[in-house]
Each structure stands twice: as C-alpha cells, then as structure tokens.
Amino acid sequence: MVNNSKIGMSLIVKAITRLVSCIVLIFGFYIVAYGHISPGGGFAGGVIIALGFVLLMLAFGQGVATSKLTRGLAANLESIGALVFLLIALGGFLGGSFFMNVLKKGTPFKLFSAGTIPLNNYVIGLKVGVGLFAIYLAFIILENMRKEK
C-alpha cells in the first residue's frame, strides 16, 4: 500500500477499508469456490472480488490500483481465463461432447463433487473479476482525461 497520507481518503477510512476489503475478497472467493453447491458461482464471485478491489481503490487512490493491476497484467489474466475456459470446454470432446464432464464426480454436496464445474467457476471468476475491475479503471482514467482537457 502507498504510505502517502495525502493520496486517497482519511486514515480512518483506510483502516476500515483494509478490514472490510479482506472480508469482501474472502467472501468473493467463497462464492466462486462453492458456486456449484450453493447459489453463486464464477460470475457472482467475480463481481464481488472486483468490488473488493474497487473499494481498495476508492479508499487508497487510483495509483494503488494501477500499480497492482497494470493493463498488460489485466489483459493476460483475462486471456488466461478465457483460454482455460475454452480448454475445459474442448476437453469434453475427449468424452464425446462439448463441455462434457471428463473428471471424476465426487460425493454430492462436497467441495470436489462436480467434475469440471468448479474449474469453470474459477476461471469465470478470474475473467469476470479482472474484466470488471479493468472496466472500472478505464472509466476512471477516461474521466480524469476528460477533466484535464
């Protein structure tokens, strides 16, 4: 984190944001991980994860966010998420059908019980989380450019 107290919001907001953003991020990862046995999944968890990073950016300033997630890193992570999702889908061809489950199914209502569905949730959570945060950053950067003119 940036130690410059003039960037971002007050010290109290920053202290509370550190705590709350950790809780939000853990909850987002939980929603992604347990999306196949409870409401949620990759998209919902990805949105929550992106909002955790947006919260950090609002409290600590844009410089913190752009130093942690560069344009190249965001593009690479989003591309990796899309590629792995496609590979999982194409892996179903080994079983005879697009998106067919080729992994062993476990005990119902357990974390590792749904074959490829949790893997899909993880890569969709990655893609959605990085994508939404990058879109938010793009809007902030465009707004700052507009204000400078």
Phi, psi and omega per residue, in radians:
M1 nan 2.649 3.110
V2 -1.344 2.299 -3.105
N3 -1.539 -0.085 -3.127
N4 -1.234 2.006 -3.065
S5 -1.309 -0.211 -3.141
K6 -1.438 -0.242 3.127
I7 -1.643 2.324 3.105
G8 1.508 -2.715 -3.059
M9 -1.639 -2.942 -3.060
S10 -1.222 2.922 -3.124
L11 -1.072 -0.656 -3.141
I12 -1.154 -0.791 3.127
V13 -1.083 -0.722 3.126
K14 -1.118 -0.707 -3.135
A15 -1.147 -0.778 3.125
I16 -1.176 -0.654 -3.128
T17 -1.120 -0.662 3.096
R18 -1.001 -0.774 -3.129
L19 -1.226 -0.878 -3.054
V20 -1.165 -0.692 -3.123
S21 -1.150 -0.605 3.057
C22 -1.095 -0.750 3.123
I23 -1.131 -0.741 3.135
V24 -1.109 -0.773 -3.137
L25 -1.149 -0.735 3.105
I26 -1.096 -0.717 3.105
F27 -1.116 -0.696 3.095
G28 -1.082 -0.767 3.098
F29 -1.142 -0.623 3.078
Y30 -1.099 -0.784 -3.137
I31 -1.088 -0.696 3.102
V32 -1.151 -0.810 -3.047
A33 -1.191 -0.634 -3.078
Y34 -1.844 0.332 -3.098
G35 -1.163 -0.380 -3.128
H36 -1.487 -0.200 3.117
I37 -2.119 -0.010 3.103
S38 -2.591 2.923 3.108
P39 -1.048 2.409 -3.125
G40 2.328 -2.579 3.141
G41 2.316 -2.820 -3.050
G42 -1.135 -0.776 -3.090
F43 -1.184 -0.889 -3.118
A44 -1.088 -0.760 3.111
G45 -1.144 -0.663 3.087
G46 -1.096 -0.684 3.092
V47 -1.126 -0.747 3.136
I48 -1.139 -0.715 3.106
I49 -1.107 -0.774 3.106
A50 -1.063 -0.709 3.130
L51 -1.163 -0.542 3.045
G52 -1.096 -0.713 3.107
F53 -1.270 -0.584 3.070
V54 -1.116 -0.711 3.093
L55 -1.037 -0.776 3.086
L56 -1.064 -0.723 -3.121
M57 -1.164 -0.678 3.125
L58 -1.117 -0.658 -3.103
A59 -1.403 -0.674 -3.008
F60 -1.804 -0.158 3.117
G61 1.794 2.834 -3.086
Q62 -1.169 -0.554 -3.106
G63 -1.062 -0.625 3.122
V64 -1.134 -0.776 -3.101
A65 -1.170 -0.779 -3.102
T66 -1.264 -0.389 3.066
S67 -1.364 -0.505 -3.141
K68 -1.486 -0.647 -3.080
L69 -2.198 1.603 3.116
T70 -1.330 2.904 -3.131
R71 -1.079 -0.717 3.125
G72 -1.128 -0.748 3.124
L73 -1.128 -0.745 3.117
A74 -1.071 -0.778 3.133
A75 -1.123 -0.725 3.132
N76 -1.139 -0.788 3.140
L77 -1.118 -0.722 3.135
E78 -1.170 -0.679 3.098
S79 -1.162 -0.702 3.099
I80 -1.089 -0.750 3.102
G81 -1.048 -0.775 3.133
A82 -1.164 -0.708 -3.125
L83 -1.156 -0.769 3.131
V84 -1.149 -0.677 3.082
F85 -1.053 -0.760 3.113
L86 -1.147 -0.696 3.116
L87 -1.124 -0.661 3.087
I88 -1.133 -0.738 3.129
A89 -1.123 -0.773 3.134
L90 -1.237 -0.459 3.075
G91 -1.073 -0.425 3.072
G92 -1.108 -0.410 3.093
F93 -1.092 -0.442 3.063
L94 -1.074 -0.567 3.111
G95 -1.578 -0.145 3.064
G96 1.995 -0.066 -3.109
S97 -2.648 2.614 3.106
F98 -1.086 2.282 -3.118
F99 1.146 0.295 3.095
M100 -1.209 2.487 -3.137
N101 -1.267 2.019 -3.129
V102 -1.836 -0.066 3.128
L103 -1.668 2.743 3.127
K104 -1.158 2.374 3.071
K105 -1.491 2.467 -3.121
G106 -1.753 -2.711 3.117
T107 -1.329 2.314 3.135
P108 -0.998 2.531 3.105
F109 1.179 0.379 3.017
K110 -1.930 2.844 -3.053
L111 -1.064 -0.756 -3.130
F112 -1.793 1.124 -3.041
S113 -2.165 0.060 -2.965
A114 -2.166 0.306 3.088
G115 1.168 -2.090 -3.069
T116 -1.507 -0.166 -3.098
I117 -1.069 -0.795 3.087
P118 -1.064 -0.649 3.092
L119 -1.085 -0.730 3.076
N120 -1.081 -0.724 3.107
N121 -1.052 -0.740 -3.112
Y122 -1.109 -0.810 -3.093
V123 -1.284 -0.560 3.061
I124 -1.207 -0.689 3.075
G125 -1.052 -0.733 3.085
L126 -1.085 -0.853 -3.087
K127 -1.130 -0.798 -3.123
V128 -1.197 -0.769 -3.132
G129 -1.061 -0.855 -3.138
V130 -1.190 -0.724 -3.110
G131 -1.104 -0.817 -3.138
L132 -1.158 -0.685 3.114
F133 -1.160 -0.678 3.097
A134 -1.147 -0.669 3.084
I135 -1.113 -0.757 3.110
Y136 -1.077 -0.756 3.096
L137 -1.078 -0.715 3.131
A138 -1.087 -0.726 3.105
F139 -1.108 -0.709 3.131
I140 -1.136 -0.779 -3.137
I141 -1.121 -0.744 3.105
L142 -1.108 -0.689 3.116
E143 -1.145 -0.711 3.098
N144 -1.138 -0.659 3.092
M145 -1.150 -0.674 3.130
R146 -1.147 -0.684 -3.140
K147 -1.199 -0.538 -3.130
E148 -1.251 -0.409 -3.112
K149 -1.318 nan nan
